[in-house]
Amino acid sequence: MDGILPLWKPKGFTSHDCVSKTRGMLRTKKVGHTGTLDPDVEGVLPLCVGKATKIVPFLTDTDKVYEATVSLGHSTTTEDATGEIVDFKEVDRKISIHEVEKCLASFQGEVTQVPPMYSAVKVNGKKLYEYAREGKEVERPTRQVMIKEIELMDEEITFQDPSASFSIRVVCSKGTYIRTLCVDIGKALGYPAHMSFLIRTKTGDISKEDCYTFDEIQKTVDEGKPDSLLLPISRGLNHLSSWEIDEKMKSLIKHGQVLETPDEISYALFTVNCQGEVLAIYQKHPNKPGYIKPVRVF
């Protein structure tokens, strides 16, 4: 089995749990996930199976789409609804839609984030959540992320004394913490805040509509049709440029040959395809100008 299993990750499972369960269901060891989702979050989690595990870092590196709820009025230790309250301020005024939209617009583009203490980012070889569980606060490295789109999902802000909330849709780069984004939006509006809801609706070119639940996967496996669950490897690489070759060159690519750069290639990283089949990922040679070399061969 080689391809991408578009899983709708349920709440209560870590990404690693999903990999382990899928290995058992499909009876194969070669399964890898493409971007961590917190246990309390459900959503699109593409799993790479067989040869597709070679594209894990490339699919992980794609844009993600999230739907989240920003709750104003209090912040928490974890930046979501599961943590202990650390700051509180009553939302004592009616915040307008225009004010929220203007605020959201200020976050579009490149933003600097400080990862939450309850995250898997490592500092001095130790994960931040391990420090947090010990009650220790450590200096966290900032990171630059790209918010490509951010918008209100509904023309409505829900006011419920002493808090307020609204839902947003975000298209962002790899490594973006939506929890932290919600907290920062709250600060910009003048209130402590946290993320009270989150789902991931898209990873790269793979969306919610493509996904299967574990129950659906098990049913299909029981029917003896597990291959029908898999998307082609190419679906995880649609964000890369491609070079179409003919049958004559197929053997050279399959053997991972270093080649002279074709006249039509101007991109640094690209897939090599033949009649709809992805054969390899190539890049411009880092040490030999005018040549290209393989990064992955399938």
C-alpha distance (Angstrom), angle and dihedral (degrees) to the residues before:
residue distance angle dihedral
M1 . . .
D2 3.80 . .
G3 3.79 123.6 .
I4 3.79 146.5 63.7
L5 3.80 121.2 -58.4
P6 3.83 107.0 -153.7
L7 3.80 101.3 -146.8
W8 3.79 124.9 -170.8
K9 3.81 96.8 -143.5
P10 3.80 112.2 -140.0
K11 3.79 125.3 -140.4
G12 3.79 114.9 -92.8
F13 3.79 95.6 40.4
T14 3.79 127.8 101.1
S15 3.80 116.9 -141.8
H16 3.81 87.5 -108.8
D17 3.82 90.2 52.9
C18 3.80 88.2 54.9
V19 3.80 91.8 52.1
S20 3.81 91.9 49.3
K21 3.81 93.5 47.9
T22 3.81 91.9 47.3
R23 3.81 92.1 50.2
G24 3.78 88.4 56.6
M25 3.80 95.0 45.2
L26 3.80 95.1 47.6
R27 3.82 93.8 34.5
T28 3.79 93.7 -130.8
K29 3.80 132.3 116.0
K30 3.80 97.1 -151.7
V31 3.80 102.5 87.8
G32 3.81 126.4 125.9
H33 3.82 133.4 175.0
T34 3.78 125.9 -130.5
G35 3.79 106.8 -140.6
T36 3.77 133.3 -6.4
L37 3.79 120.4 -99.0
D38 3.81 118.7 -167.4
P39 3.83 115.0 -110.2
D40 3.81 92.5 -111.5
V41 3.81 92.5 52.4
E42 3.78 125.8 84.2
G43 3.76 126.9 -161.2
V44 3.78 150.7 88.5
L45 3.81 112.2 -10.4
P46 3.81 111.8 166.2
L47 3.81 111.6 -154.1
C48 3.79 118.1 -156.2
V49 3.81 114.6 -139.7
G50 3.82 128.5 -163.9
K51 3.82 113.6 -30.4
A52 3.80 89.0 3.6
T53 3.84 89.1 74.0
K54 3.82 84.6 79.4
I55 3.81 89.7 70.8
V56 3.82 97.3 49.6
P57 3.84 95.1 109.5
F58 3.81 92.0 45.8
L59 3.82 94.3 50.5
T60 3.81 90.9 42.0
D61 3.81 88.2 55.6
T62 3.82 93.8 60.4
D63 3.80 128.6 103.6
K64 3.80 118.6 -86.2
V65 3.82 130.6 -149.0
Y66 3.81 120.7 -146.0
E67 3.77 138.2 180.0
A68 3.80 113.2 -151.8
T69 3.78 141.9 166.8
V70 3.80 119.6 -131.3
S71 3.82 111.7 -151.4
L72 3.79 117.2 -162.0
G73 3.81 123.6 -158.4
H74 3.78 105.2 58.8
S75 3.79 140.3 28.2
T76 3.81 126.9 -147.1
T77 3.79 140.3 -150.5
T78 3.80 91.5 -108.2
E79 3.83 96.5 38.0
D80 3.81 88.8 -122.9
A81 3.81 135.4 77.6
T82 3.83 94.3 -84.9
G83 3.81 97.2 67.4
E84 3.77 133.7 85.8
I85 3.80 117.3 -92.9
V86 3.79 111.9 -101.4
D87 3.81 102.3 169.1
F88 3.79 134.1 22.1
K89 3.79 135.2 -170.5
E90 3.78 124.8 164.2
V91 3.79 115.3 -120.7
D92 3.78 94.4 -126.2
R93 3.79 100.5 170.1
K94 3.78 139.3 53.2
I95 3.79 107.6 -100.8
S96 3.80 111.1 -151.3
I97 3.79 127.6 -130.6
H98 3.81 88.6 -122.5
E99 3.82 91.2 55.9
V100 3.81 92.1 50.5
E101 3.81 93.3 46.1
K102 3.81 90.9 49.6
C103 3.80 89.6 49.1
L104 3.81 93.0 49.5
A105 3.81 91.0 49.1
S106 3.81 89.3 58.3
F107 3.81 89.3 62.1
Q108 3.79 95.2 54.8
G109 3.79 112.9 109.1
E110 3.79 129.2 23.4
V111 3.80 113.3 -8.9
T112 3.79 133.9 178.1
Q113 3.79 117.4 -124.3
V114 3.79 133.7 -171.8
P115 3.83 107.2 -147.9
P116 3.82 114.5 -120.7
M117 3.80 118.6 -102.6
Y118 3.80 87.8 -119.3
S119 3.81 95.3 64.3
A120 3.80 138.4 99.1
V121 3.81 94.8 -112.3
K122 3.79 109.4 128.1
V123 3.81 124.8 -129.3
N124 3.81 115.9 -176.7
G125 3.79 90.3 -10.9
K126 3.79 94.4 -54.3
K127 3.81 128.2 103.1
L128 3.78 116.4 -113.8
Y129 3.80 93.2 -126.1
E130 3.81 88.6 58.4
Y131 3.82 89.8 57.7
A132 3.82 89.6 45.2
R133 3.80 92.8 53.2
E134 3.80 88.3 52.9
G135 3.80 89.5 52.6
K136 3.80 92.6 -112.4
E137 3.80 125.2 138.0
V138 3.82 115.0 -154.1
E139 3.77 133.2 -177.5
R140 3.78 108.7 -90.7
P141 3.80 125.6 -149.7
T142 3.80 115.4 -118.4
R143 3.77 120.5 -126.9
Q144 3.79 134.4 -159.0
V145 3.79 115.6 -128.8
M146 3.79 132.8 174.0
I147 3.80 122.3 -123.5
K148 3.81 101.5 -163.5
E149 3.79 97.1 176.8
I150 3.80 133.1 7.1
E151 3.78 125.5 172.0
L152 3.79 144.5 153.7
M153 3.78 110.5 -96.6
D154 3.81 94.2 -153.1
E155 3.77 132.4 26.1
E156 3.77 87.6 -122.1
I157 3.79 140.7 92.3
T158 3.79 115.3 -160.4
F159 3.80 114.4 -138.8
Q160 3.78 117.4 -163.8
D161 3.82 115.3 162.2
P162 2.93 120.7 -75.7
S163 3.83 95.4 9.4
A164 3.80 143.8 44.4
S165 3.78 133.4 -154.4
F166 3.80 142.5 -173.8
S167 3.81 136.0 179.5
I168 3.79 125.6 -119.6
R169 3.79 137.4 -170.6
V170 3.80 116.2 -143.6
V171 3.81 132.4 -169.6
C172 3.79 107.9 -166.1
S173 3.77 147.1 156.7
K174 3.78 127.5 -95.5
G175 3.80 113.8 -73.5
T176 3.80 97.6 31.2
Y177 3.80 114.7 143.4
I178 3.80 107.5 -145.1
R179 3.82 89.4 -170.1
T180 3.79 89.5 59.5
L181 3.80 91.7 44.3
C182 3.82 89.6 55.5
V183 3.81 91.2 49.6
D184 3.81 91.4 49.1
I185 3.82 92.0 48.4
G186 3.81 88.4 53.1
K187 3.80 91.5 50.9
A188 3.81 90.3 50.8
L189 3.83 88.9 53.6
G190 3.80 90.8 47.8
Y191 3.81 100.9 -105.6
P192 3.80 139.3 99.4
A193 3.80 107.7 -108.8
H194 3.77 146.0 177.3
M195 3.80 139.0 -169.1
S196 3.80 109.2 -99.2
F197 3.83 98.6 177.8
L198 3.81 137.2 20.7
I199 3.78 139.5 171.2
R200 3.80 129.4 168.4
T201 3.80 110.3 -134.1
K202 3.80 100.8 178.0
T203 3.81 142.2 21.9
G204 3.79 114.3 -171.3
D205 3.81 106.0 -48.7
I206 3.82 94.4 -20.4
S207 3.80 115.5 97.8
K208 3.79 140.2 -177.6
E209 3.82 90.6 -92.9
D210 3.83 90.4 61.4
C211 3.80 94.4 53.1
Y212 3.79 134.3 105.1
T213 3.79 128.7 -155.1
F214 3.80 120.5 -131.9
D215 3.81 89.3 -104.9
E216 3.81 91.0 54.6
I217 3.80 91.0 46.8
Q218 3.80 92.1 51.0
K219 3.81 91.8 48.2
T220 3.81 91.6 51.5
V221 3.81 91.9 46.8
D222 3.81 90.3 49.9
E223 3.81 88.3 53.1
G224 3.82 88.9 55.5
K225 3.82 94.9 -114.6
P226 3.83 105.0 109.6
D227 3.82 92.8 139.0
S228 3.81 89.8 64.0
L229 3.81 88.6 67.4
L230 3.80 94.1 63.2
L231 3.78 127.8 93.0
P232 3.83 116.6 -148.8
I233 3.80 117.8 -94.1
S234 3.81 88.3 -112.8
R235 3.84 90.4 69.9
G236 3.79 88.9 68.1
L237 3.79 92.8 51.3
N238 3.81 102.8 46.0
H239 3.80 90.0 111.9
L240 3.83 90.1 65.8
S241 3.79 125.4 80.0
S242 3.80 115.1 -111.0
W243 3.81 139.2 -141.7
E244 3.80 117.2 -151.9
I245 3.80 115.6 -148.0
D246 3.81 134.7 -176.3
E247 3.81 128.8 -116.7
K248 3.83 91.6 -95.2
M249 3.82 91.5 66.8
K250 3.79 96.3 40.8
S251 3.81 94.9 91.9
L252 3.83 92.4 50.8
I253 3.81 91.3 52.7
K254 3.82 93.4 44.4
H255 3.82 88.8 54.4
G256 3.81 91.7 49.9
Q257 3.79 96.8 -117.2
V258 3.81 121.6 -176.1
L259 3.81 104.9 -123.6
E260 3.77 139.5 -172.9
T261 3.79 111.0 -95.9
P262 3.82 108.9 -95.6
D263 3.81 115.8 -124.7
E264 3.81 91.5 -116.9
I265 3.84 94.6 55.3
S266 3.80 115.8 94.3
Y267 3.82 100.6 147.1
A268 3.80 126.4 94.5
L269 3.83 96.7 -137.2
F270 3.80 126.7 26.3
T271 3.79 146.0 149.3
V272 3.80 122.9 -109.7
N273 3.81 112.4 -138.5
C274 3.79 135.6 -174.9
Q275 3.81 119.8 -168.7
G276 3.79 92.7 -26.1
E277 3.82 95.9 -44.5
V278 3.81 119.6 116.6
L279 3.80 106.5 -134.6
A280 3.80 102.1 173.6
I281 3.78 149.0 -25.3
Y282 3.81 113.3 -112.8
Q283 3.79 134.7 -174.1
K284 3.77 137.7 -169.5
H285 3.80 107.6 -83.2
P286 3.82 109.3 -100.3
N287 3.80 94.0 -148.8
K288 3.80 104.8 27.6
P289 3.81 114.4 59.9
G290 3.78 111.6 -145.9
Y291 3.80 94.4 28.5
I292 3.80 137.6 95.1
K293 3.82 128.3 -148.9
P294 3.82 135.4 -168.1
V295 3.80 122.8 -98.6
R296 3.82 94.6 179.7
V297 3.80 131.0 5.9
F298 3.82 118.7 -163.3
